[in-house]
């Protein structure tokens, strides 16, 4: 007899197969260590119209740089992040936390116990990856 997790995986696989076979508007995909029901690319124009307001809130280049450093170096203290960027980053961290892309990942066990930052599940969802291991290696990015 299989485990409950096996039963769930089988049910998800059956549902995915049914959605694929019947040409539904949605597909079931494994993302960020879970499953998401996604709209098929054929419906992208409709989704684009619905998401226009959100698209107007794109991340700035500085915010993307900050997010990338946090993603690759987490957990990371603000002082270390700022040393890498060569610029103050407090407001960027706050903005990324407001968007639920970055979270406080703990405190370093040194005097003053500075906060350490890391990425969230929302970060994985937003960028469509299952885990941090799916990030491109720095040498692969050009």
MARBAKOL-718177 format. One record per atom (N, C-alpha, C, O): x, y, z; residue in one letter. Coordinates in steps of 0.05 Angstrom, whole numbers, plus 5000, padded with zeros to 4 digits. Last residue first. Layout:
<kolmars>
XYZa ...
</kolmars>
This chain:
<kolmars>
548957164634x 550557364619x 549157614615x 550157804603x 549556614675x 548156864670x 549957064656x 552257114664x 552856204688x 550956164666x 549556414658x 548356434636x 555456344733x 557056334709x 555356284684x 556256324662x 551356304772x 552356564764x 553956554738x 553756744722x 546355834751x 548955884765x 549956154755x 549556234732x 539455974758x 541755934741x 544255984758x 544356154776x 535555614807x 536655874797x 539055814779x 540555624784x 534255134828x 533555174800x 534455444789x 534255504765x 535455164881x 537355014864x 536755044835x 538454994818x 531055404903x 533355574897x 535455424880x 536955554866x 525455094868x 527255134891x 529555314883x 529955374859x 521955164825x 521254984847x 522855034872x 521855024894x 519855794795x 521855584800x 520955414824x 519555514842x 517256274779x 516556014767x 518655804771x 519155644753x 517756754803x 519656694782x 519356414770x 520956334753x 513556734839x 513656954821x 515556894797x 514956964774x 514856274870x 512356274853x 512656494832x 511956434808x 519556444896x 519556214878x 517156214859x 517456164835x 517256874924x 519456924905x 519556694885x 519756734861x 513756604957x 512656784936x 514756854915x 514156884892x 517256374992x 515856194973x 514656364950x 514556284927x 522756844996x 520256715005x 519256514984x 520356494962x 529756945014x 527456964996x 525056805007x 525456645026x 532657305070x 532557085051x 530057125034x 528457305038x 537057635117x 534757625098x 535057395079x 537157305072x 538257755185x 539157625160x 536657605142x 534457555152x 539858245234x 537958095218x 539257985193x 541058105182x 545058185283x 543858315260x 541958125245x 542357885244x 546758165342x 544957985328x 543558105304x 541058135304x 550158415376x 548358585361x 546258425346x 544158535338x 555057925367x 554158155382x 552458335365x 553158395342x 552057375330x 554357535337x 553357775353x 550957815354x 548657005298x 549356975326x 552057105332x 554056975339x 544057345258x 546657225260x 547457225290x 546857415304x 537257155253x 539257345263x 541957195264x 542056965272x 532657045198x 533756985224x 535657215233x 535657435222x 530257215153x 530956925154x 532156845181x 532656615186x 525257625134x 527457605154x 527857305158x 526057155166x 524257595062x 523357575090x 525857585109x 528057555100x 521957774998x 524157755017x 522957745045x 520957875051x 517157824973x 519257684958x 521657624977x 523157434971x 512858134991x 513157855000x 515057694984x 514757454980x 512758664983x 511858494960x 511958194967x 511358024950x 515258825029x 512458895025x 511158735002x 508858665003x 520458645018x 518958515039x 515958575036x 514258405041x 521859014979x 521758724972x 520258564993x 518858374986x 521859475010x 519959454988x 519659164979x 517459074973x 526059355046x 523259405056x 521259365034x 519159245038x 530259335011x 529559095026x 526659125036x 525058935034x 530259864994x 529859654975x 528959394989x 527059254980x 531660125041x 529060175029x 528259965009x 525959885006x 536959915050x 534759885070x 531959915057x 530159755062x 541459985021x 539459795011x 537059765029x 535259605023x 546660394995x 544760335016x 542460165005x 541660204982x 551860074956x 549860274960x 547960194983x 547759954990x 554859644940x 556159904941x 554160134945x 554760364938x 553259114938x 551959314920x 553459574919x 553459714898x 556558894977x 556558784950x 555458994931x 556659034909x 555159205021x 558059195013x 558259084984x 559859184969x 549759095026x 550659365018x 553559375009x 554259534992x 550158565043x 548758635018x 549658905008x 550258934984x 552558645092x 553958485071x 552758545044x 554158565024x 548658935119x 551359055115x 552858905093x 554359035078x 544358575120x 544158815104x 546958935099x 547459035077x 546357885114x 545858125130x 545758365111x 546958365090x 543257315086x 545157525084x 544357765101x 541957835102x 542656605077x 541756855090x 544057065090x 546356995093x 543556835008x 541956805033x 542956575051x 543956375041x 545856944960x 547556954983x 546056895009x 547356905031x 541856914919x 544356754917x 545956734942x 547356544946x 537857254938x 537256984930x 539756804929x 539656574938x 540557734947x 539357594970x 538857304962x 539457124978x 541957854894x 544057824914x 542957664938x 544257474948x 536757914872x 538657714862x 540857654882x 541457414887x 534858354901x 533458104903x 535357874893x 535357664906x 538358754882x 538258694911x 536958414915x 538058254930x 536958754828x 539758704836x 539758614865x 541058414872x 531658914831x 532358654820x 535158564828x 535658334834x 532359424852x 530859224868x 531458944858x 531858764874x 535159674810x 536359654837x 534959434854x 536359294869x 531259644770x 533759504766x 535159464793x 536359254798x 524759554800x 526859724789x 529359544786x 529559324797x 519159154784x 521459204801x 523559374786x 523959334763x 512759424765x 515159264760x 517359344779x 517459564790x 507359564767x 508959574791x 511459404788x 512259264806x 504659464722x 505559734725x 507359764750x 508659964753x 502758954729x 505158984713x 506359274716x 508759314713x 497959044756x 500258934771x 502858974756x 504959014768x 494959224713x 495359394736x 497759304752x 499359464762x 494958774678x 496259024671x 496859204695x 499059314697x 492458294684x 494858344701x 496158614696x 498158674708x 488558274645x 487758264674x 490058344692x 489558444714x 491658274599x 489858494605x 489058504634x 488858724646x 494257774605x 495758024604x 494058264610x 494958444624x 489957424601x 491257454627x 492957714627x 492957844648x 488957484546x 486857544566x 488057594593x 487357784607x 493757304525x 492857574519x 490657664539x 490657894548x 494256764541x 496056964552x 495057244547x 495357414565x 491856304525x 490156504538x 491756734549x 490756894565x 495755964509x 493856054489x 492056284499x 490856434484x 498455794556x 499456024540x 497556134519x 497656374512x 493555654608x 495255574585x 496055814569x 494656014568x 494155814676x 492755854651x 494655784628x 497055844629x 495355314726x 496255544710x 494555564685x 493655364674x 495355114790x 493655104767x 494255354751x 493755574760x 500954824822x 499355054815x 497754994790x 498554854772x 503954494877x 502654474851x 501054734847x 499954844865x 510554524905x 507754474907x 506554454879x 508054424859x 515654704899x 515254494917x 512354424922x 511654264940x 515155094858x 515855174885x 515154964906x 514255024928x 510854714818x 512354954821x 512755014851x 510954984867x 507954304771x 509454304797x 511254544798x 513054574781x 501554454742x 504454444741x 505654434769x 504454544788x 496054364702x 496954324730x 500054284729x 500954094716x 492854854662x 494654614664x 495554604693x 495654804707x 486655084633x 488655074654x 490454824651x 489654624640x 482855014595x 484255274595x 486555284615x 488255464615x 483354344568x 482354544587x 483954804585x 486254804575x 483953894535x 484454164525x 483254384543x 482354584533x 483853384553x 481253504546x 481553794537x 479553924531x 489053234565x 487653084545x 485053224535x 484253194512x 490353584608x 491953594583x 490353464560x 490253564537x 486653434647x 486753714637x 488153724610x 487153864592x 488352894654x 485552954644x 485453244633x 484353284611x 493552964673x 493052814648x 490352884636x 490052924612x 492353224721x 493953354701x 493553224674x 493153364654x 489552814748x 488153064741x 489653224719x 488453334701x 493652434752x 491152374738x 489652624729x 488652644707x 497252724784x 498052634758x 495652564740x 495552634717x 494152784831x 495053014816x 495852944787x 495053084769x 493752244845x 491352394839x 492052644823x 490552714804x 499152114855x 497651974834x 495152134826x 494452144802x 500252464898x 501652494873x 500252354850x 500052464828x 496652244936x 496252514927x 497752564900x 496552674881x 498951744943x 496151764933x 495652044922x 494352074901x 503851884964x 503751744938x 500951764926x 500651814902x 502152105012x 503552274993x 503452154965x 503152284945x 500151655038x 498351865031x 499552055010x 498152144992x 503551085008x 503151285029x 501051485019x 500351494996x 501050454984x 502550694982x 501950885005x 500050845020x 501749765000x 500050005000x 501750255000x 503750275015x 
</kolmars>
